[in-house]
Structure formats: structure tokens, C-alpha cells
Amino acid sequence: QVQLVESGGGLVQPGGSLRLSCAVSESTFSFSSMGWLRQAPGKQRELVASITGTGDTYFAESVKGRFTISVDGAKNMVYLQMNRLKPEDTAVYSCYADRKFTPYWGQGTQVTVSS
């Protein structure tokens, strides 16, 4: 079964940067889309970024210009580079992979932006 394991979360100061990594148990080329979601306590889940097999990307308006998503097919890895972080970016970030309309999810990693 497909497994995804996130890493790279932690505490960072406002304005700082952090890179999240997602290790995928199967080839990233086998998925139609991959990306990242986040959810903070008391708030609904939000799609942060996604990338399709053709290389098309999507970013939530709240993170556009600050976050970048990338895939390393040779390493079966998906990354989320987060720059100029804000306190409102604090949330649990989970990566996902979708194939044949079936999504697979990771356990998530906590990102806390605070001084």
C-alpha cells in the first residue's frame, strides 16, 4: 500500500523559512497529482499546494509567492519550501498523493511559527 511520511516540521520565527519533505513508498511518476494540506485547531483543512504529473502547480492565495512545491522522482520525494513564514501558517501539514481518484495521506508534521 502507498505510504507517505512527512518530516521537516518544527518551530520557526516569523519571516523564517522551512522545508518540508515527504517520502513516498512508490514512484512519484505513478501519481496524477501530489501536494500538501494543512489544518490548524479550530480551522478547516486547506489545500496549500499541488503539482500534477504534467508539472502544473497550484497554490492557495494565502501562500502564493511564499511557498514552492517540487518533486524529486529519483528519490521518491515531494517537498514544500516555505519562505517568509507568518504566525497564521502554524498548522499540521500533511502530504498527499492521488492515483486513479484514490488519495493517500501521510500522518502530518507540525509547523509552528512564533517568536
C-alpha positions as CSV (number, residue, x, y, z in Angstrom):
1,Q,0.0,0.0,0.0
2,V,1.1,3.6,-0.6
3,Q,2.8,5.2,2.3
4,L,3.8,8.8,2.8
5,V,6.0,10.1,5.7
6,E,6.4,13.8,6.3
7,S,9.4,15.4,8.0
8,G,10.9,18.8,8.5
9,G,8.4,20.5,10.7
10,G,9.3,22.4,13.8
11,L,9.4,25.8,15.4
12,V,10.5,28.8,13.3
13,Q,10.4,32.5,13.8
14,P,8.2,34.8,11.7
15,G,9.9,35.7,8.4
16,G,11.9,32.5,8.5
17,S,12.0,29.5,6.2
18,L,11.3,25.8,6.5
19,R,11.4,22.9,4.0
20,L,9.0,20.0,4.5
21,S,9.8,16.6,3.0
22,C,7.5,13.8,2.1
23,A,9.0,10.3,1.4
24,V,6.7,8.2,-0.8
25,S,6.8,4.4,-0.9
26,E,6.1,4.3,-4.6
27,S,7.3,6.1,-7.7
28,T,6.1,9.7,-7.8
29,F,5.6,9.2,-11.5
30,S,2.7,6.8,-10.8
31,F,0.5,9.6,-9.4
32,S,-1.7,12.0,-11.2
33,S,-1.2,14.7,-8.6
34,M,0.6,15.3,-5.3
35,G,0.6,18.1,-2.8
36,W,0.2,19.4,0.7
37,L,-2.7,20.2,3.0
38,R,-2.7,22.0,6.3
39,Q,-5.1,22.3,9.3
40,A,-4.9,24.4,12.4
41,P,-7.0,23.8,15.5
42,G,-10.5,25.4,15.1
43,K,-10.0,25.9,11.3
44,Q,-11.0,23.8,8.4
45,R,-8.4,21.9,6.3
46,E,-6.9,23.9,3.5
47,L,-5.2,22.8,0.3
48,V,-1.8,24.6,0.3
49,A,-0.1,23.4,-2.9
50,S,-0.3,20.7,-5.5
51,I,1.5,19.6,-8.6
52,T,0.3,17.4,-11.4
53,G,2.1,14.8,-13.5
54,T,2.5,17.4,-16.2
55,G,4.1,19.9,-13.9
56,D,1.2,22.2,-13.4
57,T,1.2,23.8,-9.9
58,Y,-1.5,25.3,-7.7
59,F,-1.0,27.4,-4.6
60,A,-3.5,28.8,-2.1
61,E,-3.9,32.5,-2.3
62,S,-2.7,32.8,1.3
63,V,0.7,31.3,0.4
64,K,1.2,32.3,-3.2
65,G,4.6,33.8,-3.7
66,R,5.9,32.4,-0.5
67,F,5.7,28.6,-0.9
68,T,7.1,26.3,-3.6
69,I,6.3,22.7,-4.3
70,S,8.7,20.3,-6.0
71,V,9.2,16.6,-6.7
72,D,12.3,14.6,-6.9
73,G,11.4,11.5,-8.9
74,A,14.8,9.8,-8.4
75,K,14.3,9.9,-4.6
76,N,10.6,9.4,-4.5
77,M,10.3,12.7,-2.6
78,V,7.9,15.7,-2.5
79,Y,9.0,19.0,-1.0
80,L,7.3,22.1,0.3
81,Q,9.6,25.1,0.6
82,M,8.1,27.7,2.9
83,N,9.5,31.2,2.9
84,R,8.6,34.4,4.8
85,L,6.6,32.4,7.2
86,K,3.8,34.0,9.2
87,P,2.1,33.0,12.5
88,E,-1.0,32.2,10.6
89,D,1.0,29.5,8.8
90,T,1.0,27.5,12.0
91,A,-0.7,24.1,11.4
92,V,-0.2,20.4,10.9
93,Y,1.0,19.9,7.3
94,S,0.2,16.6,5.5
95,C,1.3,15.5,2.1
96,Y,-0.9,13.5,-0.3
97,A,-0.7,11.5,-3.5
98,D,-3.6,10.8,-5.8
99,R,-3.8,7.9,-8.3
100,K,-6.9,6.8,-10.1
101,F,-9.1,9.1,-8.0
102,T,-7.7,7.4,-4.8
103,P,-5.9,9.7,-2.4
104,Y,-3.2,8.6,0.0
105,W,-2.3,10.6,3.1
106,G,0.6,11.0,5.5
107,Q,0.4,11.4,9.2
108,G,1.4,15.1,9.1
109,T,4.1,17.2,10.6
110,Q,3.6,20.2,12.9
111,V,4.8,23.6,11.8
112,T,4.8,26.4,14.4
113,V,5.6,30.0,13.5
114,S,6.2,32.0,16.6
115,S,8.7,34.4,18.1
